């Protein structure tokens, strides 16, 4: 029995779409983790902290937001 090129193409497209879906789920999970870290840090920043801690918090928040921008579009 000989398979048609169309059937082969359909199988390849289905396999590829499943991989994209898995990649999308991984990316969504990573984006949720980043968003949670941002929320936690912002909550911490609403409480009193020292100037040195504020510098570290600002830097970490900038890093997280940049990471979110690059990976979660």
Secondary structure as GFF3:
##gff-version 3
##sequence-region A 1 73
A	DSSP	alpha_helix	5	45	.	.	.	ID=ss1
A	DSSP	alpha_helix	51	71	.	.	.	ID=ss2
###
